[in-house]
Amino acid sequence: MPSTIRSADFNGDRGMDFLTVLRCSSTNTAQALFGNGQAPVTLVSRTLVPGNSMQIFQVDVNSDEIPDAGVIDRASSGTVTRFFRNDGLGNFTEVLPLNATAPRTLAPVIDQRAFAHH
């Protein structure tokens, strides 16, 4: 069952693709799903434990105007935010791992993007 869905063209085919978090019995899986039938890309997959949840979001981590992905993983021990750079063809590489306790994890990324001078 999807718990989060974000849409964009992640593989450059001009079709709609999705970032989603799937909750299946004992596992949370963050995936990129492609509208052209291409196999999904699993970004993060882990066993559910009480008190945790996962969110996925679209971000441009390297300012190349190609949509990248971020995953926020919340557990009783804190929050981990992971970033995945997209090559424009739907291939994701993890970059900029940040580990911190919420809310500090995501705030610096949002501030830099929202207030950058051009």
C-alpha positions as CSV (number, residue, x, y, z in Angstrom):
1,M,0.0,0.0,0.0
2,P,1.6,3.4,-1.0
3,S,1.9,5.8,1.9
4,T,3.6,8.6,-0.1
5,I,3.6,9.4,-3.8
6,R,5.5,12.1,-5.7
7,S,5.4,12.5,-9.5
8,A,7.8,13.8,-12.2
9,D,9.6,12.5,-15.3
10,F,12.5,10.7,-13.7
11,N,13.8,8.8,-16.8
12,G,13.5,11.5,-19.5
13,D,10.8,9.8,-21.6
14,R,8.3,12.7,-21.1
15,G,6.0,10.3,-19.3
16,M,4.8,10.5,-15.7
17,D,6.9,8.5,-13.2
18,F,6.4,8.2,-9.4
19,L,8.4,8.1,-6.2
20,T,6.6,6.1,-3.6
21,V,6.9,4.5,-0.2
22,L,5.2,1.1,-0.2
23,R,4.1,-0.4,3.1
24,C,3.9,-4.2,2.9
25,S,3.2,-6.2,6.0
26,S,6.7,-6.0,7.6
27,T,8.7,-3.8,5.2
28,N,8.8,-0.1,4.1
29,T,10.3,0.3,0.6
30,A,11.0,3.6,-1.1
31,Q,10.9,3.1,-4.9
32,A,10.9,5.0,-8.2
33,L,8.2,3.6,-10.5
34,F,8.3,4.3,-14.2
35,G,5.3,4.9,-16.5
36,N,6.9,3.1,-19.4
37,G,7.0,-0.4,-17.8
38,Q,10.7,-0.1,-16.8
39,A,11.5,-2.1,-13.7
40,P,11.2,-0.1,-10.4
41,V,14.3,1.1,-8.7
42,T,14.4,0.4,-5.0
43,L,16.1,3.3,-3.1
44,V,15.6,2.1,0.5
45,S,14.0,-1.0,1.9
46,R,13.9,-2.0,5.5
47,T,12.0,-4.0,8.1
48,L,9.3,-2.1,9.9
49,V,9.7,-1.6,13.7
50,P,7.2,0.1,16.0
51,G,7.3,3.9,15.8
52,N,9.0,4.2,12.4
53,S,7.8,5.6,9.1
54,M,9.4,6.7,5.8
55,Q,8.7,9.6,3.6
56,I,10.0,10.3,0.0
57,F,10.3,13.7,-1.7
58,Q,11.6,15.2,-4.9
59,V,14.6,17.4,-4.7
60,D,17.4,18.7,-7.1
61,V,20.5,17.8,-5.1
62,N,23.0,19.0,-7.7
63,S,21.2,21.9,-9.5
64,D,21.1,20.1,-12.9
65,E,17.3,20.5,-13.2
66,I,16.9,16.7,-13.3
67,P,14.5,15.5,-10.5
68,D,16.4,13.6,-7.8
69,A,14.9,11.8,-4.7
70,G,15.2,12.1,-1.0
71,V,14.1,9.7,1.7
72,I,13.3,10.6,5.3
73,D,13.5,7.6,7.6
74,R,12.0,8.1,11.0
75,A,12.7,5.7,13.9
76,S,12.7,5.8,17.7
77,S,16.5,6.4,17.5
78,G,16.0,9.6,15.4
79,T,15.7,10.7,11.7
80,V,18.0,9.9,8.8
81,T,17.7,11.7,5.5
82,R,19.2,10.1,2.4
83,F,19.6,11.7,-1.0
84,F,19.7,10.0,-4.4
85,R,21.1,11.7,-7.5
86,N,19.2,10.8,-10.8
87,D,21.2,10.7,-14.0
88,G,18.1,11.6,-16.0
89,L,17.6,8.1,-17.2
90,G,16.1,6.8,-13.9
91,N,19.4,5.6,-12.4
92,F,19.8,6.8,-8.9
93,T,23.0,7.1,-6.9
94,E,23.0,7.8,-3.2
95,V,24.8,11.1,-2.3
96,L,25.1,13.5,0.6
97,P,24.1,11.2,3.5
98,L,22.9,13.2,6.4
99,N,22.3,11.8,9.9
100,A,20.7,13.9,12.5
101,T,17.7,14.2,14.8
102,A,14.7,16.0,13.4
103,P,14.0,18.8,12.5
104,R,17.6,19.8,11.7
105,T,18.1,17.1,9.0
106,L,16.1,18.7,6.2
107,A,16.1,22.4,7.1
108,P,19.6,23.3,5.7
109,V,18.6,21.8,2.3
110,I,15.3,23.7,2.1
111,D,16.9,26.9,3.2
112,Q,19.7,26.7,0.6
113,R,17.3,26.1,-2.3
114,A,14.6,28.6,-1.3
115,F,17.0,31.5,-0.6
116,A,19.8,31.0,-3.2
117,H,20.8,34.2,-5.0
118,H,21.0,33.9,-8.8
